[in-house]
């Protein structure tokens, strides 16, 4: 009996479980599908209530223009009110002092020129100085552009002194050669650049006037600019006259040189009248009270007679203001005898008072100093020894000869 009752209880329990599963399944089928999940949106923080966190940010009320500090509509901005800074003034260069400049450049000169001196010393040091040796000495001097007549004079004096001297030590030969070369070049000539002004009959002070002449390609315009530096280094005020109006960019080149040391450049239109530019430059120099006016003249080929006449006209027009104190002829030292031809032509047109030898540190021979002085009867006053701005030096015979023969 107990077994029958237990079986009935188990059957009732099993039937109840099955009924529950069926009901649950039907409910699931009747429910609608779940909607797709929407993206979460963070709500703005609510205004904090009393007692809530005081650090919670709160919306600030809008401020007025005055409170913010912005300009009123139409008022100038801070950037517009700020004045534009003026560009800095150009820094003027300070040229090297001219005193002893050739001595400082001696090393550069000796590297390219001492073959003349060393060659002569080697020949003179031979135990027997026969005729062949003296002919070699003559050839060495002529090859160095000394010129035939000066060469013969030097050889004759060396012959006599060596014969009297007898035994010759290297130091004696060097001293002998130095003395004779100095005698040939000349130590008594006045090599000062004449830049002194003058006074008119009415008492007006005029600046010194220096004309720079020469064939294009010799470094004439560059020499004029470098000469301005030499004069500024010596404490003089300078006005430049760009009267080389036939060469493109000559005026710009000269103006650049002048601007570096504070020298003003007077110029005219390209292809204009050179004499007119030179006249205006001197007039401006008088108005400014300048110490010196440097005039860079036209330098076309010396074989063109018309241009030579133009050069004479420039000088005559300038002299309407006052005298021209210096006429410097610029020669390329590397051209040798061709430079002497140029020198003769220019000397026929204007009275040359001094010579400037450029490119003396290149392939030039040192003897050109002797030859051109003999040709014109005027001294070498300046020499160019490189491309640097301060490589134009007053000519000093002693320093030059020492560079030729070495220590």
C-alpha positions as CSV (number, residue, x, y, z in Angstrom):
1,X,0.0,0.0,0.0
2,X,2.8,2.4,0.9
3,X,4.4,1.6,-2.4
4,X,1.2,2.5,-4.3
5,X,1.0,5.9,-2.4
6,X,4.7,6.7,-3.2
7,X,4.2,6.0,-6.9
8,X,1.1,8.3,-7.0
9,X,3.1,11.1,-5.4
10,X,6.0,10.8,-7.8
11,X,3.5,10.8,-10.8
12,X,1.8,14.0,-9.5
13,X,5.1,15.8,-9.0
14,X,6.3,14.8,-12.5
15,X,3.0,16.0,-14.1
16,X,3.3,19.4,-12.3
17,X,6.9,19.9,-13.6
18,X,5.9,19.2,-17.1
19,X,3.0,21.6,-16.9
20,X,5.3,24.4,-15.7
21,X,7.7,24.0,-18.6
22,X,4.8,24.2,-21.1
23,X,3.4,27.4,-19.6
24,X,6.9,29.1,-19.5
25,X,7.5,28.3,-23.2
26,X,4.2,29.8,-24.2
27,X,4.9,33.0,-22.3
28,X,8.2,33.4,-24.1
29,X,6.6,33.1,-27.5
30,X,4.0,35.9,-26.6
31,X,6.7,38.5,-25.5
32,X,7.8,41.0,-28.3
33,X,11.5,41.1,-29.3
34,X,13.8,43.3,-27.3
35,X,14.4,46.7,-29.0
36,X,18.0,47.5,-30.2
37,X,20.2,49.1,-27.6
38,X,20.4,52.9,-28.1
39,X,23.8,54.7,-27.7
40,X,24.2,56.0,-24.2
41,X,24.0,59.8,-23.9
42,X,25.7,61.6,-21.0
43,X,23.4,64.1,-19.6
44,X,24.9,67.5,-18.7
45,X,25.6,67.9,-15.1
46,X,22.7,69.3,-13.1
47,X,23.0,72.5,-11.2
48,X,24.5,71.6,-7.8
49,X,22.2,71.8,-4.9
50,X,23.0,73.0,-1.5
51,X,25.3,70.5,0.1
52,X,26.5,68.9,-3.1
53,X,30.1,68.9,-4.4
54,X,31.3,72.5,-4.7
55,X,33.8,71.6,-7.4
56,X,31.1,70.6,-9.9
57,X,31.5,73.1,-12.8
58,X,28.6,75.5,-13.2
59,X,27.6,77.5,-16.3
60,X,28.9,81.1,-16.1
61,X,26.7,84.1,-17.0
62,X,27.7,85.9,-20.3
63,X,30.1,88.8,-19.7
64,X,30.0,92.2,-21.4
65,X,32.6,93.5,-23.9
66,X,34.0,95.8,-21.2
67,X,34.4,92.9,-18.8
68,X,36.1,90.6,-21.3
69,X,38.4,93.5,-22.4
70,X,37.7,93.2,-26.2
71,X,37.7,96.3,-28.3
72,X,34.5,98.0,-29.4
73,X,33.4,97.2,-32.9
74,X,35.4,99.4,-35.3
75,X,38.1,100.2,-32.7
76,X,41.8,99.6,-33.8
77,X,43.2,96.3,-32.7
78,X,46.3,96.0,-30.6
79,X,48.3,94.9,-33.6
80,X,47.2,97.8,-35.6
81,X,48.0,100.2,-32.8
82,X,51.6,98.9,-32.4
83,X,54.0,101.0,-34.5
84,X,56.1,99.2,-37.1
85,X,59.7,99.0,-36.1
86,X,62.1,100.7,-38.3
87,X,64.7,98.5,-40.1
88,X,68.1,98.6,-38.3
89,X,70.6,100.9,-39.8
90,X,73.3,99.2,-41.8
91,X,76.4,98.5,-39.8
92,X,79.3,100.3,-41.3
93,X,82.6,98.5,-41.8
94,X,85.8,99.7,-40.2
95,X,88.6,99.5,-42.7
96,X,92.0,98.4,-41.7
97,X,94.4,101.3,-40.9
98,X,96.6,102.1,-43.9
99,X,99.9,102.5,-42.0
100,X,102.0,99.5,-42.6
101,X,99.4,97.7,-44.7
102,X,102.0,96.6,-47.3
103,X,104.1,95.2,-44.5
104,X,101.1,93.1,-43.3
105,X,100.6,91.9,-46.9
106,X,104.3,91.1,-47.5
107,X,103.8,87.4,-47.2
108,X,101.2,87.3,-49.9
109,X,103.4,89.4,-52.1
110,X,106.5,87.4,-51.6
111,X,104.8,84.1,-52.4
112,X,104.3,85.2,-56.0
113,X,107.1,87.7,-56.5
114,X,110.3,86.4,-54.9
115,X,111.2,84.3,-57.9
116,X,112.9,87.4,-59.2
117,X,115.0,88.1,-56.1
118,X,115.8,84.4,-55.5
119,X,116.8,83.9,-59.2
120,X,119.2,86.9,-59.0
121,X,120.7,85.8,-55.7
122,X,121.3,82.3,-57.1
123,X,123.1,83.6,-60.2
124,X,125.2,86.1,-58.2
125,X,126.2,83.4,-55.8
126,X,128.1,81.4,-58.5
127,X,131.8,81.1,-57.9
128,X,132.6,82.5,-61.4
129,X,130.5,85.2,-62.9
130,X,131.4,84.9,-66.6
131,X,129.6,86.6,-69.5
132,X,127.1,83.8,-69.8
133,X,126.1,84.3,-66.2
134,X,125.6,88.1,-66.6
135,X,123.5,87.4,-69.7
136,X,121.3,85.1,-67.6
137,X,121.0,87.9,-65.0
138,X,119.9,90.3,-67.8
139,X,117.4,87.7,-69.1
140,X,115.9,87.3,-65.6
141,X,115.4,91.0,-65.2
142,X,113.9,91.5,-68.6
143,X,111.6,88.5,-68.2
144,X,110.4,90.1,-64.9
145,X,109.2,93.2,-66.9
146,X,111.9,95.5,-65.6
147,X,112.6,96.9,-69.0
148,X,115.7,97.0,-71.2
149,X,117.2,100.3,-70.1
150,X,116.7,99.8,-66.4
151,X,118.1,96.2,-66.7
152,X,121.3,97.4,-68.4
153,X,121.8,100.1,-65.7
154,X,121.3,97.5,-62.9
155,X,123.6,94.9,-64.4
156,X,126.4,97.5,-65.0
157,X,126.2,98.6,-61.3
158,X,126.2,95.0,-60.1
159,X,129.2,94.1,-62.2
160,X,131.2,96.9,-60.8
161,X,130.3,96.3,-57.2
162,X,130.8,92.6,-57.3
163,X,134.2,93.1,-58.9
164,X,135.2,95.5,-56.1
165,X,133.7,93.3,-53.4
166,X,135.6,90.2,-54.4
167,X,134.6,87.4,-52.0
168,X,130.8,87.4,-51.7
169,X,128.9,85.8,-48.8
170,X,125.1,85.2,-49.1
171,X,124.4,88.1,-46.6
172,X,126.6,90.5,-48.6
173,X,125.0,89.6,-51.8
174,X,121.5,90.0,-50.4
175,X,122.4,93.4,-49.0
176,X,124.0,94.4,-52.3
177,X,121.0,93.4,-54.4
178,X,118.6,95.1,-52.0
179,X,120.5,98.3,-52.2
180,X,120.6,98.3,-56.0
181,X,116.9,97.3,-56.4
182,X,115.9,100.2,-54.1
183,X,118.0,102.5,-56.1
184,X,116.3,101.3,-59.3
185,X,112.8,101.7,-57.9
186,X,113.5,105.0,-56.1
187,X,113.0,105.9,-52.5
188,X,112.9,109.7,-52.8
189,X,109.7,109.9,-54.9
190,X,106.6,111.5,-53.3
191,X,104.1,108.7,-53.1
192,X,101.4,110.5,-51.0
193,X,97.9,110.6,-52.4
194,X,97.1,114.3,-52.8
195,X,93.6,114.8,-51.2
196,X,94.0,118.3,-49.8
197,X,91.2,120.7,-50.6
198,X,91.5,124.3,-51.8
199,X,89.9,127.6,-51.0
200,X,88.3,129.8,-53.7
201,X,88.8,133.5,-54.0
202,X,85.6,134.1,-52.2
203,X,86.8,132.0,-49.2
204,X,84.7,128.8,-50.0
205,X,86.4,125.6,-49.0
206,X,86.6,122.9,-51.8
207,X,87.2,119.2,-51.2
208,X,90.2,117.5,-52.7
209,X,89.4,115.8,-56.1
210,X,90.9,112.5,-57.2
211,X,90.2,111.2,-60.7
212,X,90.7,107.4,-61.3
213,X,91.3,106.5,-64.9
214,X,92.2,103.3,-66.7
215,X,90.9,100.7,-69.2
216,X,88.0,98.5,-68.2
217,X,89.1,95.2,-66.8
218,X,92.1,96.6,-64.8
219,X,90.0,96.8,-61.6
220,X,89.4,100.6,-61.9
221,X,86.0,100.7,-60.2
222,X,87.0,98.3,-57.5
223,X,90.1,100.3,-56.9
224,X,88.0,103.4,-56.5
225,X,85.9,101.7,-53.9
226,X,89.0,100.4,-52.1
227,X,90.6,103.8,-52.2
228,X,87.5,105.2,-50.5
229,X,88.2,102.7,-47.7
230,X,91.8,103.8,-47.5
231,X,90.7,107.4,-47.1
232,X,88.0,106.6,-44.6
233,X,90.5,104.6,-42.6
234,X,92.6,107.8,-42.5
235,X,89.7,109.8,-41.0
236,X,88.4,111.5,-44.2
237,X,84.9,111.9,-45.4
238,X,84.3,110.8,-49.0
239,X,81.8,111.4,-51.8
240,X,82.0,109.0,-54.8
241,X,81.2,110.1,-58.4
242,X,80.1,107.2,-60.7
243,X,81.1,108.8,-64.0
244,X,81.7,105.4,-65.7
245,X,78.2,105.6,-67.2
246,X,79.1,103.4,-70.3
247,X,79.6,100.1,-68.4
248,X,76.5,98.3,-67.1
249,X,76.3,98.0,-63.3
250,X,79.4,100.2,-62.7
251,X,77.4,102.7,-60.6
252,X,75.8,99.9,-58.6
253,X,79.2,98.4,-57.9
254,X,80.6,101.7,-56.8
255,X,77.6,102.5,-54.6
256,X,78.0,99.1,-52.9
257,X,81.6,99.9,-52.0
258,X,80.7,103.3,-50.7
259,X,77.7,102.1,-48.7
260,X,80.0,99.8,-46.7
261,X,82.0,102.7,-45.3
262,X,79.3,105.4,-45.3
263,X,80.5,107.2,-48.5
264,X,77.6,108.6,-50.6
265,X,77.6,107.9,-54.4
266,X,76.5,110.5,-56.9
267,X,75.3,108.8,-60.1
268,X,73.4,109.5,-63.3
269,X,71.5,107.5,-66.0
270,X,73.2,104.7,-67.7
271,X,74.8,105.9,-70.9
272,X,74.6,109.5,-69.6
273,X,77.2,112.3,-69.8
274,X,80.2,111.3,-67.6
275,X,81.3,114.9,-67.3
276,X,77.9,115.9,-65.9
277,X,78.0,113.2,-63.3
278,X,81.6,114.2,-62.3
279,X,80.5,117.9,-62.1
280,X,77.5,117.0,-59.8
281,X,79.7,114.8,-57.6
282,X,82.1,117.7,-56.9
283,X,79.1,120.1,-56.3
284,X,77.6,117.6,-53.8
285,X,81.0,117.2,-52.1
286,X,81.2,121.0,-51.7
287,X,77.6,121.2,-50.3
288,X,78.3,118.4,-47.8
289,X,81.7,119.7,-46.8
290,X,83.3,116.4,-47.7
291,X,87.1,116.1,-47.5
292,X,87.6,114.2,-50.8
293,X,85.6,113.5,-54.0
294,X,86.6,110.3,-55.8
295,X,85.6,110.1,-59.5
296,X,85.5,106.8,-61.3
297,X,85.7,107.6,-65.0
298,X,84.8,105.7,-68.1
299,X,87.3,103.0,-69.2
300,X,86.5,101.7,-72.6
301,X,89.3,100.5,-74.9
302,X,92.2,103.0,-75.0
303,X,92.3,102.8,-78.8
304,X,89.0,104.6,-79.1
305,X,90.0,108.3,-79.6
306,X,86.5,109.6,-78.8
307,X,86.6,108.1,-75.3
308,X,90.0,109.6,-74.7
309,X,88.6,113.0,-75.6
310,X,85.7,112.4,-73.2
311,X,88.2,111.8,-70.4
312,X,89.8,115.1,-71.1
313,X,86.4,116.7,-71.1
314,X,85.6,115.3,-67.6
315,X,88.8,116.8,-66.2
316,X,88.1,120.2,-67.7
317,X,84.5,120.3,-66.5
318,X,85.5,119.2,-62.9
319,X,88.1,122.0,-62.9
320,X,85.3,124.6,-63.2
321,X,84.8,123.9,-59.5
322,X,88.4,123.8,-58.6
323,X,91.7,122.0,-59.2
324,X,92.0,118.2,-59.6
325,X,94.6,117.2,-57.0
326,X,95.3,113.7,-58.2
327,X,94.9,111.7,-61.4
328,X,95.5,108.0,-60.7
329,X,96.1,105.6,-63.6
330,X,95.0,102.0,-62.8
331,X,97.1,99.3,-64.5
332,X,96.8,95.5,-64.4
333,X,100.2,94.4,-63.4
334,X,99.8,91.1,-65.2
335,X,99.6,92.7,-68.6
336,X,103.3,93.7,-68.7
337,X,104.3,95.7,-71.8
338,X,100.7,96.1,-72.9
339,X,100.1,98.1,-69.7
340,X,102.9,100.4,-70.7
341,X,101.1,101.1,-74.0
342,X,97.9,102.0,-72.1
343,X,99.9,104.2,-69.8
344,X,101.4,106.2,-72.8
345,X,97.9,106.8,-74.3
346,X,96.3,108.0,-71.0
347,X,99.3,110.2,-70.2
348,X,98.7,112.1,-73.5
349,X,95.1,112.9,-72.5
350,X,95.4,113.8,-68.8
351,X,98.4,114.6,-66.6
352,X,98.9,111.4,-64.7
353,X,100.1,112.0,-61.1
354,X,100.3,108.5,-59.8
355,X,100.0,104.8,-60.7
356,X,98.0,102.1,-59.1
357,X,99.1,98.5,-59.9
358,X,96.4,95.9,-59.4
359,X,96.7,92.1,-59.3
360,X,100.3,92.3,-58.2
361,X,99.8,89.1,-56.2
362,X,99.0,87.0,-59.3
363,X,101.2,86.2,-62.2
364,X,102.6,89.7,-62.4
365,X,106.3,90.2,-62.4
366,X,107.7,92.7,-59.9
367,X,109.8,94.5,-62.5
368,X,106.7,96.3,-63.8
369,X,107.0,98.7,-60.9
370,X,110.3,99.9,-62.3
371,X,109.2,99.9,-66.0
372,X,106.0,101.9,-65.6
373,X,107.7,104.5,-63.4
374,X,110.4,105.0,-66.0
375,X,107.8,105.1,-68.8
376,X,105.6,107.9,-67.2
377,X,108.1,109.6,-64.9
378,X,105.5,109.3,-62.1
379,X,105.6,107.1,-59.0
380,X,103.6,104.0,-58.2
381,X,101.5,105.1,-55.2
382,X,99.2,102.1,-54.6
383,X,99.3,98.4,-55.2
384,X,96.5,95.8,-55.1
385,X,97.5,92.5,-53.6
386,X,94.3,90.5,-53.6
387,X,90.6,90.4,-53.8
388,X,89.9,91.5,-50.2
389,X,88.4,94.8,-49.4
390,X,91.5,96.0,-47.6
391,X,94.1,94.6,-50.0
392,X,94.9,97.9,-51.5
393,X,98.1,99.2,-49.9
394,X,100.2,102.4,-50.2
395,X,103.4,101.4,-52.1
396,X,106.5,101.2,-49.8
397,X,109.7,100.5,-51.8
398,X,111.5,98.9,-48.8
399,X,108.7,96.5,-48.0
400,X,108.3,95.6,-51.7
401,X,112.0,94.8,-52.2
402,X,112.2,92.8,-49.0
403,X,109.3,90.7,-50.3
404,X,111.2,90.2,-53.6
405,X,114.4,89.0,-52.2
406,X,113.0,87.3,-49.1
407,X,114.7,87.1,-45.7
